[in-house]
Amino acid sequence: MAFSNGTFFSANDFYRSVFGKKVYKVSVSSGCTCPNRDGTKGWGGCVFCSESGSGDFIKDSNAEIEVQLKKGIELISSKIKEPAFIAYFQSFSNTYGDAKKLLALFKTALSIPGVVGLAIGTRPDCLGDEILHGIAELSKNHFISIELGLQTTNDKSVEYINRCYPNKEYAEGLRRLKKLCPSVHVVTHVIFGLPGESEKDMLSTVDYAVQAGTDGIKISVLHVLRGTKLCHDYENGMFECMSMEEYFSVLGKAILRIPENIVIHRVTGDGPKKILVSPLWTADKKKVLNSMTKYFKENSIVQGAGFLKKMKI
């Protein structure tokens, strides 16, 4: 069932349903890389990915996992009562490496006071049996989320962004996750505004993730970050980024076709301001969310009242 005019399943709602209170994510690094960076499948990583592998907001990424988590927790704990945290292994592909070492890191993170679960960012071609069996064991007693980078299903875009795996590998990886780790919450990352993509392409990617069986979805507009291959192409006039209005238009249509049981974890992203080249309108997240609330209310996408509050996740 697609969304009827009025409501959607936000991450804030989802985590409250699981834990009974608001939960905050703390980004940490496992020290992994990716198979399209180290030569296994390719070099350089995805064209939009920064040098830190999307881990630009991680505090002291070279420190021990306990130190990373405690620093992140300290920044938030002073502002809230009864804090609860999810350790978010965000940068690069966090199931790509020595399974025993990675599982030990995951267990350590779960042992930190206040940490109630894990979110593990990775690729669908990095889901070996050993790591999945270990995650399945952890998920028996802890909340575990696996976040898969799909981004697009357009074949030309897949080649351009240097993703280095075919769409069918995403579907197969998700299928294996469901089979081996049935209690794990699977989230799929999607990017709107990739060079040359039409509205139909973007909505087709959302449809593909839904049909494959994802539990949640993260949608973001394309960010151009300094030092990336994407930035080189942008500065050479090879493409233009989406305007705020263009993004809202496609996002609204996507939301209306996402089934009500699928959690919408993100509807906007905020690239690190120090290296953000375009679109600069994304730098002011509060303004973006206020504008989005107004747009969705005026266009009967979802109820305006409470939308901004829901998206503060």
Protein Blocks (a to p, Z undefined) as FASTA:
>chain_A
ZZdehiacdfklmmmmmnopacddddddehiacfklnomnmghiafklcfklopambghk
lbcfklmmmmmmmmmmmmpghiadddddfbhjfkgccfklmmmmmmmmmmpghiabdcdd
ddfklccfklmmmmmmmmmmpccdddddfkpacfklmmmnonopafklmmmmmmmmmmmm
mmbccdddddehiehiafklmmmmmmmmmmnopabdcdddddddehiaklmmmmnopacc
ddfklmmmmmmmmmmmgcfkbccfbfbdcddfklmmbdfklmmmmlmmmmmmmmmmmnom
acfehklmmmmZZ
